Amino acid sequence: MVAEMKYVEGVNRILRKQGIIQGDDDAITSFSSTQHVGAIELAKIAIQDEVDELATNNLLTFALTTSDSSFVTIVGTSVYALATNFLRFTEDKPCLYELDISTGNETGVIIPEQQGGVEQLRKQIPQHRNTDVTGSAISWYHYPKSGHNFIRIYPRADAVRQYRYWYVTTNTTPTDEDHLLPFTMERQARMFINVAARRFDIMFKSGPKEVSDVIQSDPVLLGQRASLIDALRYKAANKRRGRRFSA
């Protein structure tokens, strides 16, 4: 079944699982509710943090809107701005794809991101900032600055070239009570709330300094999250059982 669980409905489900709300008519309809304010805020955070956890590992790609853009190099320049609606790259290991300036077709030249960013590039190529080093790009890294996103290519361009990249334009993290949780199946949404509810319970019972360590090691949370990840990847959580028949 297609899931259309709203953010506020997910919060209600967590509060009900935790026994904070129990009656037939005590579910909250708005985040401005004056009852259970602390629990509501904690449940909201638990949901947002778990969504972010999944999004960081590219497990919510079906809920994302993606796009592509390109930039044209300027001789002697190494820094270029990304699209204004850029949130993050689509690929786990993003690349730049060189385009033919005249046709816009890909040339087959692919430039991988510098793993480790500027720190690793500095170790590998100490002279990477030298203005007299130019040529075809062999590496690049992404960095945010003053609320904008840029990439720096190495070496600085020695000619006009065009590069394409693919990126995500939508944020899967819910913020408003009517936002839908980013799941395509009802079962996925329910499993997700089970994970978020466990996170809520840990946050509610643990001290601020212990929360992170407990979340990273709690066997119940890790087991629930693993099952959710399997569901998101459309895999069975356990090995198939029973006889296998062939046609």
N, C-alpha and C positions, 0 to 999 in steps of 0.2 A: 504493500500500500504506500502511496505517496504521503510523505510526512509534511504537515503544515503546523508544526508546533511552534507557537510564538515564544519569544523570550520570557514573557510574563508567565506563560503556562509552564515553561521549564522551571522557573523559580517556584511556582506553586507546587509542582511535583516534588521538588527537593524538600520544601518546607513540610509537605505532607509525609514524605518518607521519614523525615526526622521527628515527626510527631509534634511539630510546632503549630500546625493547623490540623484540625481533625473533623470539624463539623461539615455539614452539607453546604453551608452558605458562608463559610469564613475565608474562602479563597480570595486573594487580593486581585483586584482588577486594574490596579495602577501602582506604579512604583512610588507614587506620592502618598501611599497609605500611611497612616500614622501609627498603625499597629505593627509590631514585629520589625521595626525599622532596622535594627542591627542585623537580624537574621536575613532580611531581604537583601541588604547590601552585601552580606557575606555570600549569599547564594548567587547574586549577580556576578561577583568576582570569581566564584568557583566556575561558573559557566564560561565566562570570558577567558579565564586562564586555560581551561581545557580546550576551548576552541582554538586559542592561540597555539597551544601545544600541537594540535593536529595540523593546523595550517603551516606551522614552521617545518613540519615533516612532509609537506606536500600531500597530505591525505584528504584534502578537501578540494581537489582540483575540479571536480564536477560542479562545485558551487561557485566557481570563479568565472569572472569575465576577463578574457585575455585579449591582448591586442599586440600589434607589432609597430615599430617605428624605426626610423633610421636617422643617421646624422652624416654630414659630409665633412671630411677633415679639411683643415686649413694648414697650409705649409707652416711648419715651425710651432704648431700648437699641439698640446697633449691633453688638455682638459675640455670635456664636452658635456653639455647639460642633457639629461634624459627628459623624456616626455613629462609634461606638467602633471598628468594623472598617474604617473608611475608609482606603484606601491612596492613591488619586488619583481624579480625575474621569474619567469614561468618555470624554467628548467632547474633541476637540482644542481647541475653544473653548467651554468649559463655560458654562452659563447656569443661572439660577434660573427656575423655572416657577411662577407664582403659581397657587394653588389656591383654589377656592371653599370657605370655611370650613365651610359647611353640607353641601355635597355631596361635597367632595373632588375635584371635577372641575377640570381646568385652565381658567383663565379666558381664556387667550390672551395674557396679559401675560408677556413674556419679558425677563429682566434679564441682560444680558451681563456677563461678568467684566471688571473694569478691567484692560486690558492694561498691563503695566508695574507692576502692584501699587500699593502705597502711594506709591512715589516718583512715579509718573506722576500719581496722584490728587492728591498734594500740589501738583504744578505746575499742574494744571488747576483745582483747587478748593482754594485755600489754607485756606479755613475749614472743611474737611471734618471736623475734630475738634470744632468748636463744638457744645456741648451744646444750644444753643437752636435749632439747625437741624434740623427734623423734616419728615417727609413720606413719600410713597411712594418706595420704593427705586428708584434709577435706576442704581446701580452697586454693585459689591462686589469684594472681593479675598480670596484664601485665604492664611492664614499658619499655620504650625505653631508651637506654643509649649509648652515643657515636656513634650514627648512626646505632645501632643494636637494635633488639628487644629481650627481655627476659621475662620470667615469674618467679615468686617466689612462691613456694608452702609452705603451712604450714600444719603440722609441717615438719621439715626436714625428709627426707626419712630414714626409719629404715630397708629397704630391697630394693632389685632390683624390680622395677615395670616399666611397660610401659604404656604411656598415649598418646592417639591420640587427635588431634584438627583439626578443619576445618578452612580454611582461604582463603582470596582473594589474587590473585597474579597479577591482572591487575589494572591499574589506569584508571578510567573513565574520569578524567579531561583532556580535550584536551590541547595540547601544540603546536603542529605544524599545519600549515594552512590546510594541507590535512587530518588531523585526522577527522574521522567521529564522529558526535555527537552521544551519546549512547542511541539511541531510535530505536525501532523496527517498528514504524508506522509513516507515513508522518504526520498524524494529531498530534501525540505527539510532533514531532519536531517543528511543527508550533506553537503549544500551548506553548512549552518551550521558543521559541524565543519571543513570546509575553511577557512572564514573564521577560526574560532577558532584553527586550527593556524597560519595565517599570523600572526595576532596573537601567538601564543605565540613564534613564530620571531623576530619583531621585539623582543618583550620580552626574549627570551633573549640576543639579540645586541647590543641597544642599551643605552647607559647610561641610568640613571634619568631624567636631565634631557632626553634626546633622544626617549624613547619616545613621548610624546604627540605631538610634531611629526611623527615618522615615521608613526605610526598614521593621522594626519590627511591624510598626503600620499602614502602608499605606493600606487602604481598597481595593484599586484597585489591588495592587500587591498581597495581601493576597487572594483575590477572584480568581485571575488568577491562583495563585499557587495551591489553593484548587482544582480548576477544572482540572489542570494538574495532580495532585496527583490521583484524581478519574480516569482519563484516564489511568494513569500508572497502576492502580490497576484493570483496566477493569470494572469500575463501572460507572453507569450513574451519571452525576453531579446533576440531579434533580430526584425526584420521578417519577415513571412511570405514564403516564396519559392515559386516555382512558379506554375502557372496556377490561376486561381480559376474554379470552375464554379458555375453557378447552376441551380436546379431548373427 
